[in-house]
């Protein structure tokens, strides 16, 4: 088994595409509209090995559990810091400032995407 995608329902798909492009380097690799618009984001592979699937379906309430998040690994602590600084300069909510949580969890920060989904950027985790 392997994880192939994470699907998120979003209220403003253009804002979400821009967020994931700016902070995670993701690009649109598939875009279709059936009953709703569905966009796959990947890192440029064709076909992608893993995708973030954005489902454009507005909703009124946004009540994600406190620790629910998507984890993205980066290449260095410096990159974690740079992502956090870019988000801070842009006024993006960042509920988890950079923190070193030891050898298993590593060094990480967390940003909120336009719909309040938490995205963790980490270096040094024993994953991936």
TAVENDA-V335611 format. One record per run of one state. SS is the DSSP state (a for helix, b for strand, c for the rest). FROM is the first residue (numbers start at 1). LEN is the number of residues. If there is no record, write none. Layout:
BEGIN
ss: <SS/SS>
from: <FROM/FROM>
len: <LEN/LEN>
END
This chain:
BEGIN
ss: <c/b/c/a/c/b/c/b/c/b/c/b/c/a/c/b/c/a/c/b/c/b/c>
from: <1/5/11/13/25/27/34/37/43/51/57/69/74/77/91/96/101/102/106/107/113/118/124>
len: <4/6/2/12/2/7/3/6/8/6/12/5/3/14/5/5/1/4/1/6/5/6/5>
END
